[in-house]
């Protein structure tokens, strides 16, 4: 059958158009053990008072709608990480196979699922708190002075966390999400320094996890919708890290 532009456009419109990779949010609840290494100063808390208030209202709305708020050792830092996450991935899954043969040609049979590592990239501020945070996180997993790995399941020193990557449509509705079970950072990419570079620092962090759980349906993001309605000032909490228009 020959390609039909009208049929293609009709099909895309019936599915609300193409999905955009820029409409995403990453939720990283910091484990309490890790969050204890970082603190928010009183001045910073005062400067970000509107965001803190609106975040509290958002949690209240979510609770009223039956959505449990994110459990984090430091909700403010988790919110900043979500805002500064410039690129993310919906991770992949691969079935590992081996060849089998009964009669005739060989064929593949699956025997294990393999989950690919995920990379998140963050914009860095002049305080460089993002690098310090992930440095401390990796140091908490395996201290450099002893090289003795911490026990992951110990609640007092638990360094794993469930990370959620959410894909939205143009109307701020969650259309797909993956929740990474027991995720933790395993690598920090090098950051290049150069006198000829006048751009911004970016920090890429690789995460490993046990498995991911897909979430096929979702609701509208009340916080982002309210930000779009009440002005650019509140749009700083948009899940897409930019002003909504």
N, C-alpha and C positions, 0 to 999 in steps of 0.2 A: 504494500500500500504506500502510495506517495505521501510525502509530508504535507500536512494541511495547516497553514498558519492560523486559520480561523478556528479549527478544532483545538489546536494547541492553546490559543488565547482563551477560548471558552473553558477549557479544562483548568487552566491556571486561575482564572477568575472564580471558578466554582470552588476552588480550594483557598480562597482569600489571597491569591498572589504568591510570589516566591518569598521564602523566608530569608531574612537578612542576618548575616553572621555578626553584625554590630549590635544586635538586640539581645544582650546576654547579661547575666549577673553571676558572680561567684561568691558563695557564702562559705567563709572559713571560720568556724567557731574555734577560738584558741583554747587548747587544753589549759585548765587552771594552773597546772604545774609550769607550763611555758609562759603563761601570761604574768606570772609572778616576777619574771625577769624584767618585764617592761612596765612602766607606770605612766599615767597621764598627769601632767603638772596641773596645779590649780589654775594657772593662767591659761593653759590650753583648754581646760574644761570650760572656763568662763568664755573664751573666745568662740567656742563651738557650742555654746548654750542652745541656740535655735535648733541645731541638728540633734542635740541630745534630747530636747523636748519632743521634737517631731518623731524621733525614733521610739520614745516611750509611748506616744500616742499610737504609732503604727503597731507596736507590740500589743497594745490594748485592743485595737481593732481586729488584729489577727486572732487574738484569743477569743474574742466575741464570735468570730466566724469559724471557730473550731480549729484554728491553726496554732500549733504550739510555737512559742518564740524560740529563737536560736539560743541554745545553751552554750555560753562562752565564758571563759575566765575573765575576759575584758571585752564587753560588747562594743566599746568605742573603737578599740584597735581593730576589731573584726569589721566594723563598718568602714573604717578608713581603708583597709585592705580591699574591700569590695569596690570602693570608689576608685582606687588607684590601679586596679587590675585592668591593664590595657588589652592583653590578649589571653585567650584561654583555649581549651580544647574540649570537645565532646569525645572522650577517650574511646579507643577501639577495643575489640575483643576478637581473638583468633582461636580457632580450634586446631590444636596440634594433632597431627595424624601420623599413622605409619602404614606401610603398604602390607596388604594381605593378598593371599591367593588361594583359591580352591581348585578351580579348573579354568584354564584360559588365561586371559591377561590379568595382571595385578590391578588392585583397586585400593583406594584409601579408606580407612576407617578412623573416626575420631576417638581419642582416648583422654584428652585433657583440654580444658579451656585456659587460655593465657590472656591476661589483661595487660595492655600496654601502659607504660608510664605516661604521666601527664605533665605538661610544662605550663606554668603560669608566668606571665611577664607583668611586672609592676613598674609604674612611673615612680621615680625616686624624688623625695623632697630634699631640701638643703640640710635637714636634720639627719638624713640618712638612716632614719629609724627602721626602715624596711630591711636594710642589710643587717643592721644590728639585731633585729628580731629573728631573722632566719639563721644568722650566725649562732645566736643563743639557742635556738631550737635544735640545730644539729649538734651543738655542744652538749645540750641536755641529753641527747640520745646516746652519744659516745664521747665522754670528756676526753679532751686531747692530752691531759696530763696522765691519765691512767689507761686509756683505750679500753676500758671495761664497759661494755654495752649495758645500758639500763634495761631492766625487765619491763616489757611493754604493758603487761597486764596489771602491774602494780598500780593501784589507784593513786597512791601518793606521788608516783613518778611517771604517770601515764602520759605519753607524748603523742598518741594517735588521736585523730579527730575525723568525724564524717564531713567531707567536703561536698558541697552541692553546686553543680553547674546547671544554670537554668537558661533555656532558650525562650524568648518572647516573640510574639508577633507584633505588628505595627500598632496594635491597640492595647499593648502592655498586658496581654494575656499569656500565661505560661502555656506553651504548647508542647514542651518536652523538657525533661530534666534527667540528670543522672546523679545519684548519690554515691560517692566513693566511701566504701566502708574501711575503717581503720587506715586512714591516709596519714602520711608523714613525709617530710622533705628528705630527699636522699642526695641532692646536689644543688649547688649554687654556681651558676655560670660565671665565668670571668667577666669583669667590666673593664672595657678598654679605656685608657686615658690618652688624650692627645691634645697638643696645643692648637691643632688645626680644626678641632671639633668644637662646634658651638651649639650642639643640640642638648638634649636632656639625657640624664642617666636613666637606664632601664635595667631592671633586675629580673633575670630569668631563674626560676626555681623549678627543679624537677621533683615530682611527687610519686611515690610508690603507694600501693594500696592493695588490700586483699582481693576485693572484687567491687563491682559497681552494681547498683540497683536502678534500673530505668523507671522513670515516672512518666506515664504516657498522657495523663490529664492533669490540669491545674486550673487555678482561678486567676482573676485579675490582680495585679499588684496595686493595692490600695494606696500605698505610699507614693508610687510613681504617678498614679492618676491624679492624686491630690496636688502633687508638685506641678503637674502640667496645668491644672486648673487655677492654682493660686499664685503662679508666677515663677520666674527664673530663680528667685532667691531660695526657694525651697527645692528647686530641681537639683541641688547638689546631692540630694539623697537618691536621685534617680538610679535605678539598677544598671543603667548604661554608662554611668560616669560622665555624663554631659548634659547640657541644658536641653530640655524638651521644647519643641516648637510645634 
